[in-house]
Amino acid sequence: MITDADSWWHRFKSIGAIAVFHVDLIPDQGREAEAFEWLDEEERSRWERFQSPTAQRRYVLCRAALRAILCRQIGCPNESLAFEAAKHGKPFALVNGLPASVSFNVSHSGSHGLIAVAPRGRLGVDVEEREPRRNLENLIEGVFSPREKAELESLDGFQQLHAFFRFWTIKEALVKAHGKGLSMKVAELEIPDDMRQGTAKSVGQFAQIPGTSWCLEDIGTQEFAAAVAYEVSPSL
């Protein structure tokens, strides 16, 4: 059993009842071997199908950390925990074959992984290392609203890259929280004005997601851009 002292993840941030954990994805053969022991048969087969050692490392370290975190959160042994995917691909947890009353989401980029866990409610997290993108102009054109594009295009160099990844992670966290993935028109999910102007947290509604208020929170650091999105509920 992995203990807190030698784990490769740690609690990064708490947002009410939501816990966000950081996963260290730097190469480490000992950790990767230990993480592999947490995987079930289907997950080990999936690990084998990844084409690169980098993809294998990110998968095994994030999945094992997720298993350990959920086992502690739910209070179950690892052998009782399994995963299935909803209609649009978002995974959910099962304990002894029954859906668990816990919500989670996982993201990774470069050497950083984030896992967000909540007692209930839809939840999304996204992390991105701020590496230059060759197709940055095409990405800006494809996923941002006219006002967002105008604001990004008014910047250049590091400022534009920093703002791009901030906007990108906020949108991705919301899309992942909603759970319908590519079926959503991401450009129409405009980031609230106050967040585009620098506020770290905002609550709002979106025309594509009627009847639900969402809280968006920028949790980025100097090392990476990151955001969390979750349904507004008095219990969170």
C-alpha positions in Angstrom: 0.0 0.0 0.0 1.3 3.4 -0.9 1.7 5.8 2.0 1.5 9.6 2.0 5.2 9.8 2.6 6.2 8.1 -0.6 3.3 8.9 -2.9 3.8 10.8 -6.1 0.6 12.9 -5.6 -0.4 15.4 -3.0 -3.4 17.6 -2.2 -3.0 20.7 -4.3 -6.1 22.8 -3.5 -9.4 22.5 -1.7 -12.5 24.3 -3.0 -15.2 23.7 -0.4 -15.8 19.9 -0.5 -13.8 19.5 -3.8 -10.3 18.3 -3.4 -7.7 18.8 -6.2 -4.6 16.6 -6.2 -1.4 17.2 -8.1 0.3 14.1 -9.7 4.0 14.2 -10.4 4.6 12.7 -13.8 8.3 12.9 -14.0 10.0 9.6 -15.1 10.6 7.2 -12.1 10.8 3.5 -12.8 10.2 2.6 -9.2 7.0 4.6 -9.0 5.8 3.4 -12.3 6.3 -0.2 -11.3 4.5 0.4 -8.0 1.7 2.2 -9.8 1.3 -0.7 -12.3 0.4 -3.0 -9.4 -2.7 -0.9 -8.7 -4.2 -1.5 -12.2 -6.8 -4.1 -13.0 -6.5 -6.5 -16.0 -8.4 -4.1 -18.4 -6.2 -1.2 -17.4 -3.0 -3.2 -17.9 -4.2 -4.1 -21.4 -4.9 -0.5 -22.1 -1.5 0.5 -20.8 0.1 -2.0 -23.2 -1.7 -0.4 -26.1 -0.1 3.0 -25.6 2.5 3.6 -28.3 5.0 5.6 -26.3 6.7 5.2 -22.9 5.6 8.8 -22.1 1.9 8.0 -22.6 2.3 4.8 -20.6 4.0 6.7 -17.7 1.3 9.4 -17.6 -1.5 6.8 -17.7 -0.2 4.5 -15.0 0.8 7.2 -12.6 -2.5 9.1 -12.9 -4.7 6.0 -12.9 -3.0 4.5 -9.8 -3.2 7.9 -8.0 -6.9 8.1 -8.9 -7.5 4.6 -7.5 -5.7 5.4 -4.3 -7.5 8.7 -3.8 -10.9 7.2 -4.5 -10.3 4.1 -2.3 -9.6 6.5 0.6 -12.5 8.8 -0.3 -15.0 6.0 -0.6 -13.6 3.7 1.9 -13.2 0.6 -0.2 -10.3 -1.8 -1.2 -8.7 -1.4 -4.6 -10.0 -4.8 -5.7 -13.6 -3.5 -5.4 -13.1 -0.4 -7.5 -13.7 -0.4 -11.3 -14.5 2.2 -14.0 -17.0 2.5 -16.8 -17.7 5.3 -19.3 -21.0 7.3 -19.7 -22.6 7.9 -23.1 -20.1 10.6 -24.2 -17.0 8.9 -22.7 -16.8 10.5 -19.3 -15.7 7.8 -16.8 -17.4 7.0 -13.5 -16.5 4.8 -10.6 -18.1 1.5 -9.6 -17.7 -0.3 -6.2 -18.6 -3.9 -6.3 -20.4 -3.3 -9.6 -22.6 -0.4 -8.3 -22.1 3.3 -9.2 -20.2 5.1 -6.4 -21.5 8.4 -5.0 -18.4 10.3 -5.9 -17.5 12.6 -8.8 -14.0 12.9 -10.3 -12.1 14.2 -13.3 -8.5 13.8 -14.4 -6.2 15.8 -16.7 -2.5 15.7 -17.5 0.0 17.7 -19.5 3.8 17.3 -19.6 5.0 16.4 -16.1 1.9 17.6 -14.3 -1.4 15.7 -13.6 -4.5 17.0 -11.7 -7.2 14.9 -10.2 -10.4 16.7 -8.9 -12.7 14.8 -6.6 -16.1 15.8 -5.1 -18.8 14.0 -3.1 -21.4 14.7 -5.9 -22.2 16.9 -8.9 -20.7 17.3 -12.3 -17.0 18.3 -12.2 -14.2 19.0 -14.6 -10.5 19.9 -14.4 -7.9 20.8 -17.0 -4.2 21.4 -16.9 -1.8 22.5 -19.6 1.9 23.2 -19.6 2.5 26.6 -21.3 4.5 25.3 -24.2 4.5 27.3 -27.5 2.0 25.9 -30.1 2.9 26.0 -33.8 -0.8 26.2 -34.7 -1.8 28.8 -32.1 -3.6 31.0 -34.6 -5.7 28.2 -35.8 -6.6 27.1 -32.3 -7.6 30.7 -31.4 -9.8 30.8 -34.5 -11.4 27.5 -33.8 -12.3 27.5 -30.1 -12.9 31.1 -29.1 -15.7 33.5 -29.5 -15.3 36.8 -31.4 -14.7 38.8 -28.2 -12.3 36.2 -26.8 -10.4 36.1 -30.1 -10.1 39.9 -30.2 -8.7 40.0 -26.7 -6.2 37.3 -27.5 -5.2 38.9 -30.8 -4.5 42.2 -29.0 -1.7 40.5 -27.1 1.6 39.1 -28.3 4.5 36.9 -27.2 4.4 35.5 -23.7 1.2 37.5 -22.7 -0.8 36.0 -25.6 0.5 32.5 -24.8 -0.3 32.9 -21.1 -3.8 34.2 -21.8 -4.4 31.5 -24.4 -3.7 28.7 -22.0 -5.7 30.4 -19.3 -8.8 30.7 -21.5 -8.3 27.2 -22.9 -8.1 25.4 -19.5 -11.2 27.3 -18.3 -13.2 26.2 -21.4 -11.9 22.6 -21.3 -12.8 22.3 -17.6 -16.4 23.4 -18.3 -16.7 21.0 -21.3 -15.4 18.1 -19.3 -17.7 19.0 -16.3 -20.7 19.0 -18.6 -19.7 15.6 -20.0 -20.8 15.9 -23.6 -17.3 16.5 -25.1 -17.1 17.1 -28.8 -20.9 17.5 -29.2 -20.6 21.0 -27.7 -19.7 24.1 -29.7 -16.8 25.2 -27.6 -16.5 28.7 -29.3 -20.0 29.5 -28.1 -19.1 28.8 -24.4 -17.8 32.3 -23.8 -15.7 32.8 -20.7 -17.4 35.4 -18.3 -16.2 38.9 -18.7 -14.8 39.2 -15.2 -12.6 36.1 -15.7 -11.3 37.3 -19.0 -10.3 40.5 -17.2 -8.4 38.5 -14.6 -10.8 37.4 -11.8 -9.8 34.0 -10.6 -13.4 32.8 -9.9 -16.8 33.3 -11.5 -20.3 31.8 -11.4 -22.4 31.9 -14.5 -24.9 30.2 -16.9 -24.4 29.3 -20.5 -26.9 29.1 -23.3 -25.7 25.6 -24.4 -26.2 24.3 -20.8 -29.6 25.8 -19.8 -30.9 25.5 -16.3 -27.5 25.0 -14.6 -25.2 27.5 -12.9 -21.5 26.7 -13.1 -18.6 27.9 -11.0 -15.3 28.3 -12.9 -12.0 28.8 -11.1 -8.6 29.5 -12.4 -6.1 27.4 -10.3 -3.0 27.9 -12.5 0.5 28.4 -11.2 3.8 29.7 -12.6 4.4 26.2 -13.9 1.1 25.4 -15.6 -2.3 26.8 -16.5 -5.2 25.0 -14.9 -8.9 25.4 -14.1 -11.8 23.7 -12.3 -15.5 23.8 -13.3 -18.3 22.4 -11.2 -22.1 22.7 -10.8 -23.1 25.3 -8.2 -24.7 23.6 -5.2 -25.1 24.7 -1.6 -23.3 21.5 -0.5 -20.1 22.2 -2.4 
